Amino acid sequence: MNEDDLHFSLDWQGMPDEEKFHELEDVLQHLAQIYGHEVNTPYRSIYVGDGLVATSRTMGFTEDPRFLKALVGAHRPEDGEYQFRRAWRFHTLCWGAEQALACAGDFVEFGAYLGYSARVAYDYVDFAATGRRFFLFDTFAGTPEGMRNEHFVSEHEYEGRAEEIVRQRFAGCAEIDIVPGSVPVSIPIERPERIAFVHLDMVSAAAEVAAMETIWERLTPGAVVVMQCYALRVFREQHEALKAWAQGIGVPILELPTGQGLLIKPAR
């Protein structure tokens, strides 16, 4: 991984054909040239990737050794190089995990898939030294048919060895609990008793709302919830469903330009 992997990539989805993609590519390359080399020096900065264009931003996370070590160190070939293009999303995730250390409770990820996101957060906060448990929930077989969004995103490339890869990734980590099955049924009644951090990444409106309804009372004041797909247009159903749920309990969700959503449980 080099600096360009964090600052510039062309992983743009939704293009109707190759010709349109190359048109967009030319525009973005031109923008990168301007903001990378031609504008006044104090403004020379550009982030292009993961569907996001940002100019003249500091992006200090791209120079943070601890963050870069976690991002690169957790990576396996199965994860795909595209993960590095999501650096700003991972920065949000790591911020949330670190912020949650100020609260009592365990960590939870719904939609662990191959475990890369969880491992990045785990390494970033030195989770093994926290005395907490980290619960990783996933069907490890894709989204159950009854919980798929109406506009379902294909999972034809779903890794059949997902559970095996997660178990290998966290081999020797005694504080990790890998929980196969479909939520909310797979969520134990007795644990985790208290929760400080949640990463919600199931690409299913029904599953994500069901998970939050099940665990909400277990979240301690100040607990952090990072919603991976809340602000991504292709997952609009999750946005609407989670927003309605949050409004029902009187808690706002911050919509982020990274495509994520951020919720802090109030102290009340």
N, C-alpha and C positions, 0 to 999 in steps of 0.2 A: 504493500500500500504506500502511495506517495501523496504529496499534498494535493495533487489534482483529483485524487479519488475523493477527497473531502470537500473540495471547492467547486469542482466542475464535472458533471457527468450528463449523459444524454439518455437517461432511462425514462422517456416520456411515453405514457400509455394513452390509448384512446385515439391514436392517429388512424384515419380511415384507410390509408395506403402508404406505401413506401415513399412515394413522391411527396406527400404532405409532410412526412417525417423529415425528409431531407430539406424541405423548405424551412421548417422550424429549426432544424439543425443549423442552417446558415444564419438565421436571425440570432440564435443564441451564441453562436461563435463570434458573430460581429459584436454583440453586446459584451461578451467576455473580453474581446480585444479592447473595447473602449474603456471598460471599468477596470481592466487589469493592467492597462499600459498607457492610456491616453488622457484620462481625467487627471485633475490636480492630485498630487501625491497623497494628501490626507484622505482622499475619497477612494483610493484604489483598493477595492475589495469587491469580490463577487462570489455568490453561492448559487450554483445552477445544478439542480438535481432533485430527485424524489418529487418531481412536480412543482418545485419551488424555485423562484428566482428572487434573490435579495442582493441589493448592491449597497456599498458603503457601510457594511456592518463589520464590527470588530471580530466576531466569531472566535472569541478566545478559547473556546472548547477545542478548536482544531490545533491548538498549541499546548494543550494541557497534557503533560506526560502520563498522568494517572488515567485519564480518559482514554488516550490513545493505546496505552498498554492493555486496558480492559477490552477495548474494541477489537484489537488485533489478536490479543492472546486467547480470546474465547473462540475465535473463528476456526471453523473446519471446512474442508472442501464442499461438504454437503450444503453448507449455508449459502453459498453463492457469493460472488464478488459484489453483487448489487447491494449487499448489506452495508458496505462502506459508504454508499451514496446516501444512506439514511442517517448520516452522522448527526444531523440536527435533532432527529427524532430520538436517537440514542442519548444525546445530551439531555433532552427533557426527561427521559426515563431515569438516567443516572441522578439527575437533580432530585427527582421525586423520591428515589430510593434513599438518598442521603438525607433529605428533609425528614423522611419518615423515621429515621433513627432517633429523632427527638421525642417520638411517641412510643407508648407501650404497645407491644403486640408483635405478631409474626408477619411474614410477607406471603403474599399469594399471587400467583399468576394463573389466569384463566385463558387457556389457549397457548400452551407451552410449545407446541409443535416440536421442533428439533432442540429446543432449549437454549438457543443462542442468546435471545434477549435476556433471559433469566441469568445466564452465565455472565453476560456483560455487567449487569447490575450487581450480581453476587461478587464478582472480582472487584468492581469499582469501590464498593463500600467495605471490602474485606469482611464479608458476611460471616465467615466462619468464626470470627472473633467477637461477634455480637451477642452470642448466647440465645439466639432466636431460631425459629424454624422457618423454612421456605417451602410452601406447598405449591406444587406444579400440577395443574389440572389440564387434562386433554383426553379426547376420545382416542387419540392416536390412530384414527381411521377416517378423518374428515368430519364434516358437519352432518349430523343426523338428518335424514330427509325431512322429518317433521319440524325441524328448527331452521331450515334454510330460509334466507331472505327471498322475497318474491322475485327480486332481480338477483338471482344467485350467481356468484362469481365461480367459475369453473375451478374444480380442484383436480383436474386430470393429471397434474404433475405432483400430486401429494406423495410424499415419501413413505413407502410401505414399511420402512424400518424405523419409523419415527420414535417409537417408544424405546427401541434398542439403542438408538443414537443418544437419546436423552440420558438413559441409564449409564451409558459409557461416558458421556460428558461429565456427569456428576459422580462417577465412581469414586468411592472413598470419602464422599461428603456426607457425613452422618447427619447433618442438620437439614438435609433435603428429603421431602416426602413427595414421591411421584404418585399421583392419583389418577389411574385410568378410569374412563367412563364419561357419561354425559351429564352435565349439570342441568338442574340443581340436585338430581338424585345422588350424584357422586360426592356431594359435599357432606362430610360427616357432621352429625348433630353436635358432637362434643368437642370438635376441634376444626380449625384453630379457635380457641376460646376468645382471644383478642387479636385484632388485626391492625397493623400500622400502615401497611402498603399493599396496594392492589394494582396489578397490570392486567388490563382487560383487553383481550385480543382474540376474540372468537369468530369474527366476521359473521355474526348471527345476532340479529336484534332480539329475538326471543330468548336466546341463551344468555346474552349479556344482561338483559333486564332481570331474568330469573335469578342469575347469580347475585346481582346487586340487592335484589329484594331479600334473598336468603341470608346474606352476610351483613347487611347494613347495620343492624344493632350490635354487631360484634366489632365494628370499627371504633377505635378509640378517638377521642377528640384530637383534631389535628391530623388524623390519618390522611394519606395521600392516595388518590385514585388516578392513574394515568390510563386514558382510553385511547388505544392505538389508532382506531379508524374513525373516531367521532366526527372529524371534519373533512373526511375524504368523500367527495361527491358520489363516487361509485357505491359507497356504503351509506347513502342518505337514510335508509330505513333505520339503521342503528342510531343515527343522529336524532331522528324524530322520536324514536322509542325511548332512548335514554334521556332526552330533554324532557319529555312528558313525565317520565318517572321522577326525575330530579325536581321538576316544578311541583310535583305532587307532595314532595317532602320539604319543599321550601329551600332547596340548596342549588345555587347556580353552578353551571359548568362553563369553564373558560374554553372557548374555541381557539385553537392555535393554528398559525399558518403552516405548521409542519404536517397538519392533517390529524393531529391528536386532540383530545379533550383533557382538561385537568380539573379535578374536583378535590376540595379540601373539606373534610368533615368538620363542621363548626363545633365549638365548645359550648354546647347548650343542652 
